[in-house]
Amino acid sequence: MKGKATKNPIFAFTTWIRRQPPKMKAFLATISGMAALLFLRMVVEDHNNLFVAAEAVHALGTFVLIYKLTKEKACAGLSLKSQELTAIFLAVRLYCSFVMEYDMHTLLDTATLGTTLWIIYMIRFKLRSTYMHDKDNLGIHYVVIPCAVLSLFIHPTTSHLLFNRICWAFCVYLEAISVLPQLRLMQNIQIIEPFTAHYVFALGVARFFSCAHWIIQVFDTRGRLLTALGYGLWPCFVLLSEIVQTSILADFCYYYVKNILGGQLVVRLPSAVV
């Protein structure tokens, strides 16, 4: 069995990756990301479809989560705190959408907020006995407070009310790191059951599509998109937030793909992940 495993090209490749020093891993990840962006830029004609794809994949992940909660009647492996953070940034973004720029994404956010609140209700009340409270131990204040402070200093420079601009910056920053409690929980348990793994992987793919949309748009407009967002540090921080969202989930997505291609439905994480 061991001889067959070593002949498996996927096993050999992942083994080679693990043996590389951190700088080489970072270099390979950068090259892979650039290649993926170039591929999407050539294949996708209307780059706005990348944002639609991001929303669709996120919705698919949410449906997987709903299926898990309704069919398995258990929420083990899910972070209530990540869901609460998601509800917070969606609620703030909805407020900003109504007072600043109402569009079709407002409807999508409304639907997503509704399903997120339902998930919170199920975890907090209906399935509380299966909730891993002791493993979901990353305090929300460690995520919310830094985002709130940063939004006070770095926010859009548009003509909208200052409070609304601060709220918009806050939801952008909070969205970027709202998944941290979920990743912390998975790091604590290290063995992730399939439905939770599918959900988090869907988040990773959605974040990548969203990040790709922004980066490609910046190149297509030759930087004019950034100036349209305002001046100062805000445009750079918007783009940085998209990159951070993708980077946070990249490590998990690597182990997810590795386990799935290896025929393992349960994702196993080393303690160093996250």
C-alpha positions in Angstrom: 0.0 0.0 0.0 2.8 2.4 0.8 4.5 1.7 -2.5 1.3 2.5 -4.4 0.9 5.7 -2.4 4.3 6.9 -3.3 3.6 6.3 -7.0 0.5 8.5 -6.8 1.4 11.8 -8.6 -0.8 13.8 -6.3 0.8 12.2 -3.2 4.3 12.8 -4.6 3.5 16.4 -5.5 2.0 17.3 -2.1 4.9 15.6 -0.4 7.3 17.7 -2.5 5.4 20.8 -1.5 5.5 20.0 2.2 9.3 19.6 2.0 9.9 23.1 0.5 11.0 25.9 2.7 8.4 28.7 3.6 9.9 31.1 1.1 9.5 28.6 -1.7 5.9 27.8 -0.7 5.1 31.5 -0.7 6.7 31.8 -4.2 4.7 28.9 -5.5 1.5 30.2 -4.1 2.1 33.6 -5.7 2.9 32.1 -9.1 -0.2 29.9 -8.8 -2.4 32.8 -7.9 -1.1 34.9 -10.8 -1.6 32.1 -13.2 -5.2 31.6 -12.0 -5.8 35.4 -12.4 -4.4 35.4 -15.9 -6.5 32.3 -16.9 -9.7 34.0 -15.6 -8.9 37.2 -17.4 -8.5 35.4 -20.7 -11.5 33.0 -20.3 -14.1 35.3 -18.7 -15.3 37.9 -21.2 -17.4 40.0 -18.8 -15.3 40.3 -15.6 -18.4 41.4 -13.7 -19.4 37.7 -13.9 -16.7 36.9 -11.5 -18.5 38.8 -8.8 -21.7 37.0 -9.7 -19.8 33.7 -9.5 -18.5 34.7 -6.1 -22.1 35.3 -4.9 -23.3 32.1 -6.4 -20.6 30.0 -4.8 -21.2 31.6 -1.5 -24.9 30.9 -1.8 -24.1 27.3 -2.7 -21.9 27.0 0.5 -24.7 28.4 2.6 -27.2 25.8 1.1 -24.7 23.1 2.0 -24.7 24.4 5.6 -28.5 24.5 5.7 -28.6 20.9 4.5 -26.2 19.9 7.2 -28.3 21.6 10.0 -31.6 20.3 8.8 -30.7 16.7 7.8 -28.0 15.9 10.4 -29.6 17.9 13.2 -26.1 18.8 14.4 -23.9 21.9 14.2 -20.6 20.3 15.4 -17.7 21.9 13.6 -19.5 25.2 12.9 -18.5 28.5 14.5 -21.4 30.5 15.9 -19.1 33.4 16.3 -18.2 33.5 12.6 -21.9 33.4 11.7 -22.5 36.3 14.1 -19.7 38.3 12.6 -21.2 37.5 9.1 -24.5 38.8 10.3 -23.0 42.0 11.7 -21.1 43.0 8.5 -24.1 42.1 6.3 -26.4 44.2 8.5 -24.0 47.1 8.3 -23.5 46.7 4.6 -27.3 46.6 4.1 -27.6 49.9 6.0 -24.9 51.4 3.8 -26.6 50.1 0.6 -29.9 51.7 1.5 -28.4 55.1 2.4 -25.6 55.2 -0.1 -26.0 53.0 -3.1 -29.1 50.7 -3.5 -28.6 48.0 -6.2 -29.2 44.4 -7.0 -26.5 43.4 -4.5 -28.7 44.8 -1.8 -31.3 42.1 -2.5 -28.6 39.4 -2.4 -27.3 40.7 0.9 -30.8 40.7 2.3 -31.2 37.0 1.4 -27.8 36.1 2.7 -28.5 37.9 6.0 -31.8 36.1 6.4 -30.2 32.7 6.0 -27.3 33.6 8.3 -29.8 34.7 11.0 -31.6 31.4 10.6 -28.3 29.5 11.0 -27.5 31.5 14.1 -30.9 30.6 15.5 -30.4 26.9 14.8 -27.0 26.8 16.4 -27.9 28.9 19.4 -31.3 27.4 20.3 -32.3 24.3 18.3 -28.9 22.5 18.1 -27.1 24.0 21.0 -26.3 20.6 22.5 -24.1 19.8 19.5 -22.4 23.2 19.4 -18.6 23.0 20.3 -18.6 26.0 22.6 -15.2 25.2 24.2 -13.6 24.9 20.7 -15.2 28.1 19.4 -12.9 30.2 21.6 -11.8 33.2 19.5 -13.5 36.2 21.1 -15.6 38.4 18.8 -14.1 41.5 20.3 -10.7 40.5 19.0 -12.1 40.8 15.5 -14.7 43.6 15.8 -12.6 46.2 17.8 -9.6 46.4 15.4 -12.0 46.7 12.4 -13.9 49.5 14.1 -10.8 51.4 15.1 -9.3 51.0 11.6 -12.5 52.3 10.0 -12.3 55.5 12.0 -9.0 56.4 10.4 -9.2 54.8 6.9 -12.6 55.1 5.2 -14.0 56.3 1.8 -13.5 59.9 0.9 -16.8 60.3 -0.9 -19.4 63.0 -0.3 -21.6 60.8 1.9 -22.0 61.4 5.6 -18.9 60.6 7.7 -20.8 58.0 9.8 -22.0 56.2 6.7 -18.4 56.1 5.2 -17.1 54.7 8.5 -19.8 52.1 8.5 -18.9 51.1 4.9 -15.2 50.7 5.8 -16.1 48.7 8.9 -18.1 46.2 7.0 -15.3 45.8 4.4 -12.7 45.1 7.1 -15.0 42.9 9.1 -15.9 40.8 6.1 -12.2 40.2 5.4 -11.6 38.4 8.7 -15.0 37.2 9.8 -14.0 33.6 9.0 -11.2 33.6 11.6 -13.3 32.1 14.4 -14.3 29.3 12.1 -10.7 28.6 11.1 -9.7 28.7 14.8 -12.4 26.2 15.7 -11.2 23.9 12.9 -7.6 24.2 14.0 -8.7 23.2 17.5 -10.5 20.0 16.3 -8.2 19.3 13.3 -10.7 16.8 11.8 -13.3 18.5 9.7 -16.5 16.6 8.7 -17.5 16.8 5.0 -20.3 19.4 5.1 -18.4 21.9 7.1 -15.4 21.4 4.9 -17.5 22.0 1.8 -18.9 25.1 3.2 -15.6 26.6 4.2 -14.1 25.6 0.8 -17.0 27.4 -0.9 -16.2 30.5 1.1 -12.6 30.3 -0.1 -13.6 29.9 -3.7 -16.1 32.8 -3.4 -13.4 35.0 -1.9 -11.0 34.1 -4.7 -13.5 35.0 -7.4 -14.3 38.3 -5.6 -10.6 39.1 -5.2 -10.0 38.2 -8.9 -12.8 40.5 -9.9 -11.2 43.5 -8.1 -7.7 42.8 -9.3 -8.6 42.3 -12.9 -10.8 45.4 -12.9 -7.9 47.4 -11.6 -5.7 46.2 -14.4 -8.5 46.7 -17.0 -9.1 50.3 -15.9 -5.4 50.9 -15.6 -5.9 52.0 -12.0 -8.8 54.3 -12.6 -11.0 52.0 -10.5 -8.9 52.8 -7.4 -9.1 56.6 -8.0 -12.9 56.2 -8.4 -13.1 54.8 -4.9 -11.5 58.0 -3.5 -8.1 59.1 -2.5 -5.7 58.4 0.4 -5.2 54.9 1.8 -8.8 53.7 1.4 -8.6 52.4 -2.2 -5.5 50.4 -1.3 -7.1 49.0 1.8 -10.2 47.9 -0.2 -7.9 45.8 -2.5 -5.9 44.7 0.5 -9.0 43.5 2.3 -9.9 41.3 -0.7 -6.4 39.8 -0.8 -6.5 39.1 2.9 -9.9 37.3 2.6 -8.4 35.0 0.0 -5.1 34.5 1.8 -6.8 33.5 5.1 -8.6 30.7 3.4 -5.9 29.6 1.0 -4.2 27.2 3.4 -7.4 25.4 4.3 -8.4 25.1 0.6 -5.0 23.5 -0.1 -5.6 20.8 2.5 -9.2 20.4 1.3 -8.2 19.7 -2.3 -5.4 17.5 -1.1 -7.8 15.3 1.0 -10.5 15.2 -1.6 -8.2 14.2 -4.4 -6.7 11.6 -2.1 -10.2 10.1 -1.7 -10.7 11.3 1.9 -14.1 12.8 2.7 -13.0 14.0 6.1 -10.4 16.8 5.9 -7.6 16.5 8.4 -5.6 19.6 9.3 -2.2 19.8 10.9 -2.0 21.8 14.0 0.0 24.5 12.2 -2.8 25.5 9.9 -4.5 28.9 10.5 
